[in-house]
Amino acid sequence: MRVQTFSRAQILQEFRLRCQTLSANNNRGLKQEFEELEVVGKDLPARAGDSGPNREKNRYPYILPYDHCRVRLSLQGSQPNSDYINANFVPGGGSERDFICTQGPLHNTVADFWRMVWEQNVRIIVMVTALRQKDQVMCEKYWPLDRGTVHHGLIQVTTVTRKQGPDYFITTINLRQRDHPTDRTVTHYYYPTWPDQGVPKDLPSLVAFAEQVRLELEATPPLGPAVVHCSAGVGRSGTFVALLWLMQLCARGIPPNVRAAVQDLRLHRMWMVQNLVSPVVGLSWGDGRSTAVLQVAIEQYLLVYQCLLNWLSGGASARSSVTPGASSSTNQHAEDQPHRSSGRRRRRRSSRPPPPEQQSTAQHALHPGKLLRRLLPSWFNHSP
C-alpha cells in the first residue's frame, strides 16, 4: 500500500477541524466515540491471569492480560505457572509488539518484571505513576532511586546516572544477568505527577515528556519493545501509548486517528485509555444501604486529543530539557516530586518533522501493512 503523507501544517489544520467538530455541543462527538469503544475486547479470554496460582501476581483482580497477546516468560524449571506476568504486547506504529503495557510491579513480581525486561530485550521503560499516592502503594520500588545496585532473582540492577527534568526523572540503568557475559543499558523515564484515575494538571508538561520519549525511541535501535506501565497498566499506560503512537505517525506525515488507535489498543489489553470517577449516583439496595456507582468518564480519551493538538501546534518546548545529577534525598515524597525548572532559557530540541528524504526513509521502515490501514482517518486519501 502506497501511503500519501502530509505536512505538519496540513495535519494540524485537519486535526483542529476534527477536534472542533467532536467538541461541539458539550463534547458530544467525543462522548459518542468513547461510548462506541466500550465493548471493544470484552469478549476476549484472559484465562491465564484468572487461574489460581497466578491470581496473587495481579495487582487488581479484575484487570487481567488477554491470553492471545500476553507476554510469556520462560518457564523456570518444573514450575508450570512461572511463565505468567500481567503484561500484554500492544501495537505502536510499526508492529503489533512495539510496546509492552504492564502493571506496576508488586513485591512478589519484581523479579518477574526484570526477567521480562531481560528476555524481551527491553531498552526503554516508561513509568507514568508515582510510587505512592496518599497512603496507597501504586507500584513497588523496583530500581535504586540513587546510585547503587540491587538483585532481583537472576538480574542485577544498577542505577548509573539520574537526570532530573522539570516534571520527571531519566535514569540510566545497567542490567546484568547471572552467568551472562555482557551488560545491557536500559533508560528509565519516570513521570510521577500523573494522578491515578485522573489527568495531569499541566498538559504542556506531559506533551514535553512524551516528546522526550518519542525522540529517544527514534534514536534507539528497535532491539525490543518499550515497556510502559502505571499502577494497573491500562488507564494512564494506554493513554500514553496512544499519544506516543499517534505522535510517531504524525512525525512521519500520517494524520492521527485517535478512535482507531484506542480501538486497536483495547483489542490487546483491557480497559486501555480508561478513567473512573466517583461518586456519581447513590445506588440504593432497599435495606437502607447505598453505594456509589463508578462512572466511566472521557477525561483520558479527551487528553489524547488535547495533547496531540498541543504538540502539533508546537507545544513541546524547552520543558523537555533535563539536568544531570542524582537526587540525594531519601524522602519518598520528595523523590516523587521533581523540582520545577527555573526561568532560565534552555536550548530546545526540535520537534519539527524530518526533511522529506528522511520522512521517506522512516515511512519505508514503518512498513504500514494492515496495522496502518486500520488507523487511516476516513478523510485521509491514499492509493491502494
C-alpha positions as a Markdown table, in Angstrom:
| # | Residue | x | y | z |
|---|---|---|---|---|
| 1 | Met | 0.0 | 0.0 | 0.0 |
| 2 | Arg | 1.4 | 3.4 | -1.0 |
| 3 | Val | 0.6 | 6.0 | 1.7 |
| 4 | Gln | 0.3 | 9.7 | 0.9 |
| 5 | Thr | 1.9 | 11.8 | 3.6 |
| 6 | Phe | 1.1 | 15.4 | 4.6 |
| 7 | Ser | 3.0 | 18.3 | 6.1 |
| 8 | Arg | 2.7 | 19.1 | 9.8 |
| 9 | Ala | 0.7 | 22.3 | 8.9 |
| 10 | Gln | -1.8 | 20.2 | 6.9 |
| 11 | Ile | -2.2 | 17.6 | 9.6 |
| 12 | Leu | -2.7 | 20.4 | 12.2 |
| 13 | Gln | -5.4 | 22.1 | 10.1 |
| 14 | Glu | -7.4 | 19.0 | 9.6 |
| 15 | Phe | -7.0 | 17.7 | 13.1 |
| 16 | Arg | -8.0 | 21.1 | 14.6 |
| 17 | Leu | -11.2 | 21.0 | 12.5 |
| 18 | Arg | -11.8 | 17.4 | 13.7 |
| 19 | Cys | -11.4 | 18.5 | 17.3 |
| 20 | Gln | -13.8 | 21.4 | 16.8 |
| 21 | Thr | -16.4 | 19.1 | 15.4 |
| 22 | Leu | -16.1 | 16.5 | 18.1 |
| 23 | Ser | -16.1 | 19.0 | 20.9 |
| 24 | Ala | -19.3 | 20.8 | 19.7 |
| 25 | Asn | -22.4 | 20.5 | 21.9 |
| 26 | Asn | -20.5 | 19.7 | 25.1 |
| 27 | Asn | -18.1 | 17.2 | 23.6 |
| 28 | Arg | -21.0 | 15.2 | 22.0 |
| 29 | Gly | -18.8 | 13.6 | 19.3 |
| 30 | Leu | -16.1 | 12.7 | 21.7 |
| 31 | Lys | -18.6 | 11.1 | 24.1 |
| 32 | Gln | -20.1 | 9.1 | 21.2 |
| 33 | Glu | -16.7 | 7.9 | 20.1 |
| 34 | Phe | -15.8 | 6.8 | 23.6 |
| 35 | Glu | -19.1 | 5.0 | 24.2 |
| 36 | Glu | -18.7 | 3.1 | 20.9 |
| 37 | Leu | -15.4 | 1.7 | 22.2 |
| 38 | Glu | -16.9 | 0.5 | 25.5 |
| 39 | Val | -17.5 | -3.1 | 24.2 |
| 40 | Val | -14.2 | -3.5 | 22.3 |
| 41 | Gly | -12.3 | -6.5 | 23.6 |
| 42 | Lys | -14.8 | -7.5 | 26.2 |
| 43 | Asp | -15.3 | -11.0 | 24.7 |
| 44 | Leu | -11.5 | -11.8 | 24.6 |
| 45 | Pro | -10.4 | -14.5 | 27.0 |
| 46 | Ala | -8.0 | -13.8 | 29.9 |
| 47 | Arg | -7.9 | -17.3 | 31.5 |
| 48 | Ala | -4.2 | -17.4 | 32.4 |
| 49 | Gly | -4.4 | -14.4 | 34.7 |
| 50 | Asp | -7.6 | -15.8 | 36.4 |
| 51 | Ser | -6.1 | -19.2 | 37.2 |
| 52 | Gly | -5.5 | -19.9 | 40.9 |
| 53 | Pro | -1.7 | -19.8 | 41.0 |
| 54 | Asn | -1.5 | -16.6 | 39.1 |
| 55 | Arg | -4.1 | -14.5 | 40.9 |
| 56 | Glu | -1.6 | -13.4 | 43.6 |
| 57 | Lys | 0.5 | -11.9 | 40.8 |
| 58 | Asn | -2.2 | -9.4 | 39.8 |
| 59 | Arg | -2.3 | -6.0 | 41.4 |
| 60 | Tyr | -6.0 | -5.7 | 40.7 |
| 61 | Pro | -8.1 | -8.9 | 40.4 |
| 62 | Tyr | -10.3 | -7.5 | 37.6 |
| 63 | Ile | -7.5 | -6.3 | 35.4 |
| 64 | Leu | -6.0 | -9.3 | 33.6 |
| 65 | Pro | -3.9 | -9.7 | 30.4 |
| 66 | Tyr | -5.6 | -11.1 | 27.3 |
| 67 | Asp | -4.4 | -14.6 | 26.5 |
| 68 | His | -3.8 | -14.1 | 22.8 |
| 69 | Cys | -1.1 | -11.4 | 23.3 |
| 70 | Arg | 0.1 | -11.8 | 26.9 |
| 71 | Val | 3.9 | -11.7 | 27.5 |
| 72 | Arg | 5.1 | -15.2 | 28.3 |
| 73 | Leu | 8.2 | -15.5 | 30.4 |
| 74 | Ser | 10.5 | -18.5 | 30.1 |
| 75 | Leu | 9.5 | -21.4 | 32.3 |
| 76 | Gln | 11.6 | -21.8 | 35.5 |
| 77 | Gly | 12.4 | -25.5 | 36.0 |
| 78 | Ser | 9.3 | -27.6 | 36.7 |
| 79 | Gln | 7.1 | -24.6 | 37.7 |
| 80 | Pro | 4.2 | -24.6 | 35.2 |
| 81 | Asn | 2.9 | -21.1 | 36.0 |
| 82 | Ser | 6.3 | -19.4 | 36.1 |
| 83 | Asp | 5.7 | -18.0 | 32.6 |
| 84 | Tyr | 3.0 | -15.7 | 33.8 |
| 85 | Ile | 3.2 | -11.9 | 34.2 |
| 86 | Asn | 0.4 | -9.4 | 34.0 |
| 87 | Ala | 1.5 | -7.8 | 30.7 |
| 88 | Asn | 0.4 | -7.6 | 27.1 |
| 89 | Phe | 2.1 | -6.8 | 23.8 |
| 90 | Val | 0.4 | -3.8 | 22.2 |
| 91 | Pro | 0.9 | -2.0 | 18.8 |
| 92 | Gly | 2.6 | 1.3 | 18.5 |
| 93 | Gly | 3.2 | 2.4 | 14.9 |
| 94 | Gly | 5.2 | -0.4 | 13.3 |
| 95 | Ser | 4.0 | -3.7 | 14.6 |
| 96 | Glu | 1.7 | -5.5 | 17.0 |
| 97 | Arg | 4.5 | -5.7 | 19.5 |
| 98 | Asp | 6.0 | -2.2 | 19.7 |
| 99 | Phe | 5.2 | -1.8 | 23.3 |
| 100 | Ile | 4.5 | -3.9 | 26.4 |
| 101 | Cys | 1.9 | -2.5 | 28.8 |
| 102 | Thr | 2.0 | -3.9 | 32.3 |
| 103 | Gln | 1.0 | -3.2 | 35.8 |
| 104 | Gly | 3.3 | -1.6 | 38.3 |
| 105 | Pro | 5.4 | -4.5 | 39.9 |
| 106 | Leu | 4.2 | -6.0 | 43.2 |
| 107 | His | 6.7 | -7.0 | 45.9 |
| 108 | Asn | 6.3 | -10.6 | 44.7 |
| 109 | Thr | 6.6 | -9.8 | 41.0 |
| 110 | Val | 9.6 | -7.5 | 40.8 |
| 111 | Ala | 11.9 | -10.4 | 39.8 |
| 112 | Asp | 9.4 | -11.4 | 37.1 |
| 113 | Phe | 9.3 | -7.8 | 35.8 |
| 114 | Trp | 13.1 | -7.6 | 35.4 |
| 115 | Arg | 13.1 | -11.1 | 33.8 |
| 116 | Met | 10.6 | -9.8 | 31.3 |
| 117 | Val | 12.8 | -6.8 | 30.6 |
| 118 | Trp | 15.8 | -9.0 | 30.0 |
| 119 | Glu | 14.1 | -11.7 | 27.9 |
| 120 | Gln | 12.3 | -9.2 | 25.7 |
| 121 | Asn | 15.5 | -7.1 | 25.2 |
| 122 | Val | 13.7 | -4.0 | 26.5 |
| 123 | Arg | 15.9 | -0.8 | 26.4 |
| 124 | Ile | 13.3 | 1.8 | 27.4 |
| 125 | Ile | 10.9 | 1.8 | 30.4 |
| 126 | Val | 8.3 | 4.5 | 30.9 |
| 127 | Met | 6.7 | 4.8 | 34.3 |
| 128 | Val | 3.7 | 7.1 | 34.5 |
| 129 | Thr | 2.7 | 6.8 | 38.1 |
| 130 | Ala | 4.1 | 7.8 | 41.5 |
| 131 | Leu | 5.3 | 5.0 | 43.7 |
| 132 | Arg | 2.7 | 6.1 | 46.3 |
| 133 | Gln | -0.4 | 8.3 | 46.1 |
| 134 | Lys | -1.5 | 9.4 | 49.5 |
| 135 | Asp | -1.4 | 6.2 | 51.6 |
| 136 | Gln | -1.7 | 3.8 | 48.8 |
| 137 | Val | 1.2 | 2.0 | 47.1 |
| 138 | Met | 0.8 | 2.4 | 43.4 |
| 139 | Cys | 4.0 | 0.5 | 42.4 |
| 140 | Glu | 6.8 | -1.3 | 44.2 |
| 141 | Lys | 10.2 | 0.4 | 44.0 |
| 142 | Tyr | 11.9 | -1.9 | 41.6 |
| 143 | Trp | 15.1 | 0.1 | 40.9 |
| 144 | Pro | 17.5 | 2.1 | 43.0 |
| 145 | Leu | 16.5 | 5.7 | 43.1 |
| 146 | Asp | 20.0 | 6.8 | 43.8 |
| 147 | Arg | 23.3 | 5.2 | 42.5 |
| 148 | Gly | 23.5 | 1.7 | 43.7 |
| 149 | Thr | 22.9 | -2.0 | 42.9 |
| 150 | Val | 20.1 | -4.4 | 43.9 |
| 151 | His | 19.5 | -8.0 | 42.9 |
| 152 | His | 16.1 | -9.4 | 41.8 |
| 153 | Gly | 16.2 | -13.1 | 41.0 |
| 154 | Leu | 19.0 | -13.6 | 38.5 |
| 155 | Ile | 19.1 | -10.0 | 37.4 |
| 156 | Gln | 21.5 | -7.4 | 38.9 |
| 157 | Val | 20.0 | -3.9 | 38.6 |
| 158 | Thr | 22.4 | -0.9 | 38.9 |
| 159 | Thr | 21.5 | 2.8 | 38.7 |
| 160 | Val | 24.3 | 4.5 | 36.9 |
| 161 | Thr | 23.1 | 8.1 | 36.4 |
| 162 | Arg | 20.0 | 10.0 | 37.2 |
| 163 | Lys | 18.9 | 13.2 | 35.4 |
| 164 | Gln | 16.1 | 15.5 | 36.5 |
| 165 | Gly | 13.7 | 17.3 | 34.3 |
| 166 | Pro | 11.0 | 19.8 | 35.4 |
| 167 | Asp | 8.4 | 17.1 | 36.0 |
| 168 | Tyr | 10.2 | 13.8 | 35.5 |
| 169 | Phe | 13.4 | 11.8 | 36.0 |
| 170 | Ile | 15.5 | 9.9 | 33.5 |
| 171 | Thr | 17.7 | 7.1 | 34.9 |
| 172 | Thr | 20.3 | 5.1 | 33.2 |
| 173 | Ile | 20.2 | 1.5 | 34.5 |
| 174 | Asn | 22.8 | -1.2 | 33.9 |
| 175 | Leu | 21.5 | -4.8 | 33.8 |
| 176 | Arg | 23.5 | -8.0 | 34.2 |
| 177 | Gln | 22.2 | -11.5 | 34.3 |
| 178 | Arg | 24.0 | -14.1 | 36.3 |
| 179 | Asp | 26.3 | -16.2 | 34.1 |
| 180 | His | 25.7 | -13.8 | 31.2 |
| 181 | Pro | 28.9 | -12.3 | 29.7 |
| 182 | Thr | 27.5 | -8.9 | 28.7 |
| 183 | Asp | 25.7 | -6.0 | 30.3 |
| 184 | Arg | 22.7 | -4.1 | 29.0 |
| 185 | Thr | 21.7 | -0.5 | 29.3 |
| 186 | Val | 18.1 | 0.5 | 30.0 |
| 187 | Thr | 16.8 | 4.1 | 30.1 |
| 188 | His | 14.0 | 4.6 | 32.7 |
| 189 | Tyr | 11.6 | 7.5 | 32.2 |
| 190 | Tyr | 9.7 | 8.3 | 35.4 |
| 191 | Tyr | 6.8 | 10.8 | 35.3 |
| 192 | Pro | 5.3 | 10.8 | 38.9 |
| 193 | Thr | 3.0 | 13.7 | 38.6 |
| 194 | Trp | 0.1 | 12.0 | 36.8 |
| 195 | Pro | -2.5 | 11.1 | 39.4 |
| 196 | Asp | -4.3 | 7.8 | 39.5 |
| 197 | Gln | -7.8 | 7.9 | 37.9 |
| 198 | Gly | -7.1 | 11.4 | 36.6 |
| 199 | Val | -5.2 | 13.5 | 34.2 |
| 200 | Pro | -2.1 | 15.7 | 34.7 |
| 201 | Lys | -2.9 | 19.3 | 35.6 |
| 202 | Asp | -0.1 | 20.6 | 33.4 |
| 203 | Leu | -0.8 | 19.4 | 29.9 |
| 204 | Pro | 2.3 | 21.0 | 28.3 |
| 205 | Ser | 4.4 | 19.1 | 30.8 |
| 206 | Leu | 3.0 | 15.8 | 29.6 |
| 207 | Val | 3.5 | 16.8 | 26.0 |
| 208 | Ala | 7.1 | 17.7 | 26.6 |
| 209 | Phe | 7.7 | 14.4 | 28.4 |
| 210 | Ala | 6.1 | 12.4 | 25.6 |
| 211 | Glu | 8.2 | 14.2 | 23.1 |
| 212 | Gln | 11.3 | 13.4 | 25.1 |
| 213 | Val | 10.4 | 9.7 | 25.0 |
| 214 | Arg | 9.5 | 9.9 | 21.3 |
| 215 | Leu | 12.9 | 11.3 | 20.4 |
| 216 | Glu | 14.6 | 8.6 | 22.4 |
| 217 | Leu | 12.6 | 5.9 | 20.6 |
| 218 | Glu | 13.5 | 7.5 | 17.3 |
| 219 | Ala | 17.2 | 7.4 | 18.2 |
| 220 | Thr | 17.3 | 3.9 | 19.8 |
| 221 | Pro | 17.7 | 0.8 | 17.7 |
| 222 | Pro | 14.5 | -1.3 | 17.9 |
| 223 | Leu | 16.1 | -4.2 | 19.7 |
| 224 | Gly | 12.9 | -5.0 | 21.7 |
| 225 | Pro | 9.6 | -3.4 | 22.7 |
| 226 | Ala | 9.4 | -0.4 | 25.1 |
| 227 | Val | 7.7 | -1.1 | 28.4 |
| 228 | Val | 5.0 | 1.4 | 29.6 |
| 229 | His | 3.4 | 1.0 | 33.0 |
| 230 | Cys | 1.4 | 2.9 | 35.6 |
| 231 | Ser | -0.3 | 1.1 | 38.5 |
| 232 | Ala | -2.8 | -1.1 | 36.7 |
| 233 | Gly | -1.2 | -0.8 | 33.3 |
| 234 | Val | -4.4 | 0.2 | 31.5 |
| 235 | Gly | -5.6 | 3.8 | 32.0 |
| 236 | Arg | -2.5 | 6.1 | 32.1 |
| 237 | Ser | -0.4 | 3.5 | 30.3 |
| 238 | Gly | -3.0 | 3.2 | 27.4 |
| 239 | Thr | -3.3 | 7.0 | 27.2 |
| 240 | Phe | 0.4 | 7.5 | 27.0 |
| 241 | Val | 0.9 | 4.7 | 24.3 |
| 242 | Ala | -1.9 | 6.1 | 22.2 |
| 243 | Leu | -0.4 | 9.6 | 22.4 |
| 244 | Leu | 3.1 | 8.4 | 21.6 |
| 245 | Trp | 1.9 | 6.1 | 18.8 |
| 246 | Leu | 0.0 | 8.9 | 17.1 |
| 247 | Met | 2.8 | 11.4 | 17.6 |
| 248 | Gln | 5.2 | 9.0 | 15.8 |
| 249 | Leu | 2.8 | 8.7 | 12.9 |
| 250 | Cys | 2.3 | 12.5 | 12.7 |
| 251 | Ala | 6.1 | 12.9 | 12.6 |
| 252 | Arg | 6.1 | 10.7 | 9.5 |
| 253 | Gly | 3.4 | 12.7 | 7.8 |
| 254 | Ile | 0.4 | 10.4 | 8.7 |
| 255 | Pro | -2.6 | 12.1 | 10.2 |
| 256 | Pro | -3.8 | 10.8 | 13.6 |
| 257 | Asn | -6.9 | 8.7 | 14.2 |
| 258 | Val | -7.4 | 8.6 | 17.9 |
| 259 | Arg | -10.5 | 6.3 | 17.9 |
| 260 | Ala | -8.8 | 3.7 | 15.7 |
| 261 | Ala | -5.7 | 3.7 | 17.8 |
| 262 | Val | -7.6 | 3.2 | 21.1 |
| 263 | Gln | -9.7 | 0.5 | 19.5 |
| 264 | Asp | -6.6 | -1.4 | 18.5 |
| 265 | Leu | -5.1 | -1.0 | 22.0 |
| 266 | Arg | -8.3 | -2.3 | 23.6 |
| 267 | Leu | -8.0 | -5.4 | 21.4 |
| 268 | His | -4.6 | -6.1 | 23.0 |
| 269 | Arg | -5.2 | -5.1 | 26.7 |
| 270 | Met | -8.4 | -4.5 | 28.5 |
| 271 | Trp | -9.6 | -1.0 | 29.5 |
| 272 | Met | -6.9 | 0.9 | 27.7 |
| 273 | Val | -7.4 | 4.7 | 28.0 |
| 274 | Gln | -9.8 | 4.5 | 30.9 |
| 275 | Asn | -10.8 | 6.8 | 33.7 |
| 276 | Leu | -13.1 | 6.2 | 36.6 |
| 277 | Val | -14.6 | 8.9 | 38.7 |
| 278 | Ser | -16.8 | 8.6 | 41.8 |
| 279 | Pro | -19.2 | 9.1 | 43.3 |
| 280 | Val | -21.8 | 9.9 | 40.7 |
| 281 | Val | -25.0 | 8.3 | 41.7 |
| 282 | Gly | -26.1 | 6.7 | 45.0 |
| 283 | Leu | -27.5 | 3.3 | 44.3 |
| 284 | Ser | -30.0 | 2.0 | 47.0 |
| 285 | Trp | -30.1 | -1.6 | 47.9 |
| 286 | Gly | -33.6 | -1.4 | 49.6 |
| 287 | Asp | -32.4 | -2.0 | 53.1 |
| 288 | Gly | -31.1 | 1.4 | 54.0 |
| 289 | Arg | -27.7 | 0.8 | 52.5 |
| 290 | Ser | -26.4 | 2.5 | 49.4 |
| 291 | Thr | -23.2 | 2.5 | 47.4 |
| 292 | Ala | -21.6 | 4.9 | 45.0 |
| 293 | Val | -21.6 | 4.0 | 41.3 |
| 294 | Leu | -18.3 | 4.4 | 39.4 |
| 295 | Gln | -18.9 | 6.1 | 36.0 |
| 296 | Val | -16.6 | 5.9 | 33.1 |
| 297 | Ala | -15.6 | 9.4 | 32.1 |
| 298 | Ile | -13.8 | 10.6 | 29.0 |
| 299 | Glu | -11.0 | 12.7 | 30.5 |
| 300 | Gln | -8.2 | 10.4 | 29.5 |
| 301 | Tyr | -9.6 | 9.9 | 26.0 |
| 302 | Leu | -10.0 | 13.7 | 25.7 |
| 303 | Leu | -6.4 | 14.1 | 26.9 |
| 304 | Val | -5.1 | 12.3 | 23.9 |
| 305 | Tyr | -6.8 | 14.8 | 21.6 |
| 306 | Gln | -5.7 | 17.8 | 23.7 |
| 307 | Cys | -2.0 | 16.6 | 23.8 |
| 308 | Leu | -1.9 | 15.9 | 20.1 |
| 309 | Leu | -3.3 | 19.3 | 19.3 |
| 310 | Asn | -0.8 | 21.0 | 21.7 |
| 311 | Trp | 2.1 | 19.1 | 20.2 |
| 312 | Leu | 1.1 | 19.7 | 16.6 |
| 313 | Ser | 0.8 | 23.4 | 17.4 |
| 314 | Gly | 4.4 | 23.4 | 18.7 |
| 315 | Gly | 3.7 | 22.8 | 22.3 |
| 316 | Ala | 6.7 | 20.6 | 23.1 |
| 317 | Ser | 9.2 | 23.2 | 24.3 |
| 318 | Ala | 12.3 | 23.6 | 26.4 |
| 319 | Arg | 10.4 | 22.0 | 29.2 |
| 320 | Ser | 11.8 | 18.7 | 27.9 |
| 321 | Ser | 15.3 | 19.7 | 29.0 |
| 322 | Val | 16.8 | 17.7 | 31.8 |
| 323 | Thr | 19.6 | 18.5 | 34.2 |
| 324 | Pro | 22.2 | 15.9 | 35.3 |
| 325 | Gly | 22.7 | 14.9 | 38.8 |
| 326 | Ala | 21.1 | 12.3 | 41.1 |
| 327 | Ser | 19.0 | 13.5 | 44.0 |
| 328 | Ser | 20.4 | 12.6 | 47.3 |
| 329 | Ser | 17.1 | 12.9 | 49.1 |
| 330 | Thr | 15.6 | 9.7 | 50.6 |
| 331 | Asn | 12.3 | 11.2 | 51.4 |
| 332 | Gln | 9.7 | 9.3 | 49.3 |
| 333 | His | 7.5 | 12.4 | 48.7 |
| 334 | Ala | 10.5 | 14.4 | 47.6 |
| 335 | Glu | 11.6 | 11.7 | 45.2 |
| 336 | Asp | 8.2 | 11.6 | 43.6 |
| 337 | Gln | 8.1 | 15.4 | 43.0 |
| 338 | Pro | 10.7 | 16.7 | 40.6 |
| 339 | His | 11.7 | 20.3 | 41.0 |
| 340 | Arg | 10.3 | 22.8 | 38.6 |
| 341 | Ser | 12.8 | 24.3 | 36.3 |
| 342 | Ser | 14.0 | 27.9 | 36.8 |
| 343 | Gly | 13.1 | 30.6 | 34.4 |
| 344 | Arg | 16.4 | 30.1 | 32.6 |
| 345 | Arg | 16.0 | 29.6 | 28.9 |
| 346 | Arg | 17.3 | 26.3 | 27.7 |
| 347 | Arg | 18.1 | 25.0 | 24.2 |
| 348 | Arg | 15.2 | 23.5 | 22.5 |
| 349 | Arg | 15.2 | 20.1 | 20.9 |
| 350 | Ser | 13.3 | 20.5 | 17.6 |
| 351 | Ser | 10.0 | 18.6 | 17.3 |
| 352 | Arg | 9.6 | 19.5 | 13.7 |
| 353 | Pro | 9.0 | 16.7 | 11.2 |
| 354 | Pro | 12.2 | 15.4 | 9.5 |
| 355 | Pro | 13.1 | 16.6 | 6.0 |
| 356 | Pro | 11.2 | 14.8 | 3.1 |
| 357 | Glu | 14.1 | 12.4 | 2.3 |
| 358 | Gln | 14.2 | 11.4 | 6.0 |
| 359 | Gln | 10.4 | 11.0 | 6.0 |
| 360 | Ser | 10.6 | 8.7 | 3.0 |
| 361 | Thr | 13.2 | 6.5 | 4.8 |
| 362 | Ala | 11.2 | 6.4 | 8.0 |
| 363 | Gln | 8.0 | 5.7 | 6.1 |
| 364 | His | 9.6 | 2.7 | 4.4 |
| 365 | Ala | 10.8 | 1.4 | 7.8 |
| 366 | Leu | 7.3 | 1.8 | 9.2 |
| 367 | His | 6.1 | -1.0 | 6.9 |
| 368 | Pro | 2.4 | 0.1 | 7.2 |
| 369 | Gly | 0.5 | -3.0 | 6.1 |
| 370 | Lys | -2.8 | -3.9 | 7.8 |
| 371 | Leu | -1.9 | -2.1 | 11.1 |
| 372 | Leu | -1.5 | 1.3 | 9.5 |
| 373 | Arg | -4.5 | 0.7 | 7.2 |
| 374 | Arg | -6.7 | 0.4 | 10.3 |
| 375 | Leu | -5.5 | 3.7 | 11.6 |
| 376 | Leu | -6.1 | 5.9 | 8.5 |
| 377 | Pro | -8.8 | 8.5 | 9.1 |
| 378 | Ser | -11.8 | 8.5 | 6.8 |
| 379 | Trp | -10.7 | 11.8 | 5.4 |
| 380 | Phe | -7.2 | 10.5 | 4.6 |
| 381 | Asn | -6.7 | 10.0 | 0.9 |
| 382 | His | -4.3 | 7.2 | -0.1 |
| 383 | Ser | -3.6 | 5.0 | -3.1 |
| 384 | Pro | -4.0 | 1.1 | -3.0 |
